[in-house]
């Protein structure tokens, strides 16, 4: 399958939102002097005015849409064993590395809170790959569903995801709701791969999805932030809420409008987005462990502004932006060959 510059750029934009969101809102403190507990804060809790920005940076639906497009366009689709192996090797290496660090910390007498923070923050994003693998394996069926119903096929997972909260509670209901919620943009990605969505359809998705988010937050009382906030009673992501579904529809509409422009785009920003998109898996796997290593390695230096202290104001946010820029620079150096290698495949 030949590379599509526009789709690679969309993937890069989606990944940039995910990475920036994690780096800007993940705020573990210093371990407590008595119990070693690490309290995790969030600038979204201390600075509620930042809530609208969370809806711009929560780009998971765009990620799943692009993945659905790529899966539908793949030449016959790789065998499920090959798909599993492609993910298992780097994920296994990451898990082994995190386990080694956690073991070394525990043996050296590090507080339990530090060990737990290292493991949870490093590995939490891996839930995405589980959903990705399920939908990837189901893509042949989803392509047939699209052949029968077109973009309207996304109404099936949309209805199932909306019905999820009405089912009896439990982990399987949450898992089912989560898979169905991200099936919606994946199915729209399959549809986009088979025929361009009309401009009118894209405008309707963008406008309708945006309006639905506003109504659900302002009128229905869903959480004001697109992502979870420590200590909050509810989250729009765990499991995905109706507002998250609406955001996904809006992002699908925006993607359909942007795709022709991105395919024609040129220049440093376009090239950067494309390069990021072509290195998506290593960037996704490494961005949080890299942050954790920075947080952990600088703990002996005391609470550093924007890294170990409470996210209590604009000064913290400015300092954290500086740390995020440093992380981006380091990550780009570590993965510098990846975009070129991806471009040759």
C-alpha positions in Angstrom: 0.0 0.0 0.0 1.4 3.4 -1.0 1.7 6.1 1.6 -0.9 8.9 1.6 0.6 12.2 2.6 -2.7 13.6 3.8 -3.5 10.5 6.0 0.0 10.5 7.4 -0.4 14.2 8.3 -3.7 13.5 10.0 -2.1 10.7 12.0 0.7 13.1 13.0 -1.8 15.8 14.1 -3.7 13.2 16.1 -0.6 11.9 17.7 0.6 15.5 18.5 -2.7 16.1 20.4 -2.4 12.9 22.4 1.3 13.5 23.3 0.9 17.1 24.1 -2.2 16.4 26.2 -0.4 13.8 28.3 2.7 15.9 28.8 0.8 19.0 29.8 -1.8 17.5 32.2 0.1 14.6 33.9 1.3 16.1 37.1 2.7 13.6 39.7 4.2 15.3 42.8 7.0 14.3 45.1 6.6 11.3 47.3 5.3 12.0 50.8 7.8 12.1 53.6 5.8 9.7 55.8 4.0 7.2 53.5 5.8 7.7 50.2 2.5 8.3 48.4 2.7 10.3 45.2 -0.2 12.6 44.7 -1.2 13.2 41.1 -2.7 16.6 40.2 -3.9 18.2 37.0 -3.9 21.8 35.7 -7.5 21.1 34.5 -8.5 20.8 38.2 -6.7 23.8 39.4 -7.3 26.0 36.4 -10.8 25.3 35.1 -10.5 27.9 32.4 -8.2 25.4 30.5 -11.2 23.0 30.1 -11.9 24.1 26.4 -8.3 23.3 25.5 -8.8 19.7 26.6 -11.3 19.2 23.8 -8.8 20.3 21.2 -6.1 18.0 22.5 -8.2 14.9 22.9 -7.7 13.6 19.4 -8.1 9.8 20.0 -11.1 9.6 17.7 -9.0 11.1 14.9 -6.4 8.5 15.7 -8.9 5.7 15.3 -10.4 7.2 12.2 -7.0 7.2 10.5 -6.3 3.6 11.7 -9.6 2.5 10.2 -8.7 4.1 6.9 -5.3 2.4 6.8 -6.8 -1.0 7.8 -9.4 -0.8 5.0 -6.8 0.2 2.4 -4.2 -2.4 3.3 -3.5 -4.9 0.5 -5.6 -7.8 1.6 -4.8 -7.2 5.2 -2.0 -8.9 7.1 -2.7 -12.2 8.9 -3.8 -11.6 12.5 -0.7 -13.3 13.7 1.5 -10.8 11.8 -0.5 -7.9 13.2 -0.2 -9.3 16.7 3.6 -9.9 16.3 4.1 -6.3 14.9 2.6 -5.0 18.2 3.9 -7.6 20.6 7.6 -7.1 20.0 7.8 -3.3 20.8 5.1 -3.6 23.5 6.8 -6.5 25.1 10.1 -4.6 25.1 8.4 -1.6 26.7 6.7 -3.7 29.4 10.0 -5.5 30.1 11.9 -2.2 30.4 9.3 -0.8 32.8 9.3 -4.0 34.9 13.1 -3.8 35.1 13.0 -0.2 36.3 10.2 -0.9 38.8 12.1 -3.9 40.2 15.3 -1.9 40.6 13.4 0.8 42.4 11.7 -1.6 44.7 15.0 -3.5 45.5 16.7 -0.2 46.2 14.0 0.8 48.7 12.1 3.4 46.7 8.7 4.3 48.2 5.9 2.1 46.9 4.1 5.2 45.6 7.1 6.0 43.3 7.2 2.4 41.9 3.4 2.5 41.3 3.6 5.9 39.6 6.4 4.7 37.3 4.4 1.6 36.2 1.0 3.2 35.9 2.0 6.3 34.0 4.3 4.4 31.6 1.8 1.6 30.8 -1.6 3.2 31.1 -1.7 4.3 27.4 -1.5 0.7 26.3 -5.2 0.3 26.5 -5.4 2.0 23.2 -3.5 -0.8 21.5 -5.9 -3.4 22.8 -8.9 -1.7 21.2 -6.8 -1.1 18.1 -6.1 -4.8 17.7 -9.7 -5.8 18.2 -10.9 -3.4 15.6 -8.0 -4.2 13.2 -8.9 -7.9 13.3 -12.6 -7.0 12.7 -11.9 -4.8 9.7 -12.8 -7.4 7.0 -16.3 -7.5 8.6 -16.4 -3.8 8.9 -15.6 -3.4 5.3 -18.5 -5.6 4.4 -20.7 -3.6 6.7 -19.6 -0.4 4.9 -20.4 -2.0 1.5 -24.0 -2.5 2.6 -24.6 0.7 4.5 -21.9 3.2 3.6 -21.0 5.8 6.3 -24.3 5.1 7.9 -22.8 1.9 9.2 -21.3 4.0 12.0 -24.8 4.3 13.5 -24.6 0.7 14.8 -21.6 1.2 17.1 -22.9 4.7 18.0 -26.2 3.2 19.2 -24.4 0.5 21.1 -22.0 2.9 22.8 -24.9 5.2 23.8 -26.8 2.2 25.2 -23.7 1.1 27.2 -24.4 3.2 30.3 -27.9 1.7 30.5 -26.6 -1.8 30.9 -25.8 -3.4 34.3 -22.5 -2.2 35.6 -19.3 -4.2 35.5 -16.0 -4.3 33.8 -17.3 -6.1 30.7 -20.0 -3.4 30.1 -17.2 -0.8 30.4 -15.0 -2.7 28.0 -17.9 -3.1 25.5 -18.8 0.5 25.6 -15.2 1.5 25.1 -14.7 -0.7 22.1 -18.0 0.4 20.5 -17.2 4.1 21.1 -13.9 3.9 19.2 -15.5 1.6 16.6 -17.5 4.7 15.5 -14.5 6.7 14.1 -12.9 3.5 12.9 -16.0 2.7 10.9 -16.0 6.3 9.5 -12.3 5.8 8.6 -13.3 2.6 6.7 -16.0 4.6 4.9 -13.5 7.4 4.0 -11.1 4.8 2.6 -13.7 3.5 0.2 -15.1 6.8 -1.0 -14.5 10.5 0.1 -17.2 11.8 2.4 -19.1 14.6 0.8 -18.4 18.1 1.8 -21.9 18.5 3.1 -21.6 15.4 5.2 -18.3 16.6 6.7 -19.8 20.0 7.5 -22.8 18.4 9.1 -20.6 16.1 11.2 -18.3 18.9 12.3 -21.2 21.3 13.2 -23.5 18.7 14.7 -20.8 17.1 16.7 -19.5 20.4 18.1 -23.1 21.6 19.0 -23.8 18.2 20.7 -20.6 18.6 22.8 -21.7 22.1 23.9 -25.2 20.9 24.8 -24.1 17.8 26.6 -21.6 19.8 28.7 -23.5 23.0 29.3 -27.1 21.6 29.5 -26.9 17.9 30.3 -24.1 18.4 32.9 -21.4 16.1 31.6 -17.8 16.9 32.7 -16.4 20.1 31.3 -13.1 18.5 30.4 -12.6 16.0 27.6 -10.2 13.9 29.7 -10.4 12.6 33.3 -9.4 14.8 36.2 -8.0 13.3 39.4 -10.6 13.3 42.1 -13.5 14.0 39.8 -16.7 12.0 40.2 -17.1 11.3 36.5 -15.0 11.3 33.3 -15.7 11.7 29.6 -13.1 9.0 28.8 -13.6 6.1 31.2 -15.8 4.9 29.6 -16.3 7.2 26.7 -19.4 9.4 27.2 -21.9 10.8 24.7 -19.8 14.0 24.6 -16.8 12.0 23.6 -18.8 10.3 20.8 -20.0 13.7 19.6 -16.4 15.0 19.7 -15.4 12.0 17.5 -18.1 12.9 15.0 -16.9 16.5 14.9 -13.3 15.3 14.4 -14.4 13.0 11.6 -16.0 15.9 9.8 -13.0 18.1 10.3 -10.7 15.3 9.0 -12.8 15.0 5.8 -12.5 18.7 5.2 -8.8 18.9 5.9 -7.7 15.8 4.0 -7.6 17.3 0.5 -5.7 20.3 1.9 -3.2 18.1 3.7 -2.6 16.0 0.6 -1.5 19.2 -1.2 0.4 20.7 1.7 4.1 21.4 1.7 6.5 23.1 4.0 8.2 22.4 7.3 5.0 22.1 9.3 3.4 19.7 6.8 6.6 17.6 6.7 6.8 17.5 10.5 3.2 16.3 10.8 3.9 13.6 8.1 7.1 12.5 9.7 5.4 12.2 13.1 2.6 10.2 11.6 5.0 7.8 10.0 6.7 7.2 13.4 3.4 6.8 15.2 4.0 3.5 17.1 7.4 4.3 18.6 6.3 7.8 19.5 3.1 6.5 21.1 4.9 3.9 23.1 7.8 6.0 24.3 6.3 9.4 25.1 5.0 8.6 28.5 8.0 6.5 29.7 10.2 9.4 28.6 8.2 11.8 30.8 8.4 9.3 33.7 12.2 9.0 33.4 12.5 12.8 33.4 10.2 13.1 36.5 12.0 10.2 38.3 15.5 11.2 37.4 15.1 14.8 38.7 13.4 13.9 42.0 16.7 14.1 43.9 17.1 17.7 42.7 14.0 18.7 44.7 10.6 19.9 43.5 11.4 21.5 40.2 8.8 24.1 38.8 6.4 22.6 36.3 7.6 19.0 37.0 7.2 18.1 40.7 5.2 20.9 42.2 1.4 21.5 42.2 -0.1 22.7 38.9 -1.6 25.8 40.6 -1.3 28.6 38.1 0.0 30.0 34.8 3.6 29.9 36.0 3.4 26.2 36.4 1.9 25.9 32.9 4.6 28.0 31.4 7.3 25.9 33.1 5.6 22.6 32.0 5.5 23.9 28.4 9.3 24.2 28.7 9.7 20.7 29.9 7.4 19.4 27.2 9.6 21.2 24.6 12.6 19.4 26.1 10.9 16.1 25.9 9.9 16.7 22.3 13.5 17.5 21.4 14.8 14.4 23.1 12.2 12.2 21.6 12.9 13.5 18.1 16.6 12.8 18.6 15.9 9.2 19.8 13.6 8.5 16.9 15.3 10.5 14.2 15.7 7.5 11.8 12.2 6.3 12.2 10.4 8.7 9.8 12.9 7.9 7.0 12.6 4.2 7.6 8.8 4.4 7.6 8.9 6.3 4.4 10.8 3.5 2.6 8.2 0.9 3.5 
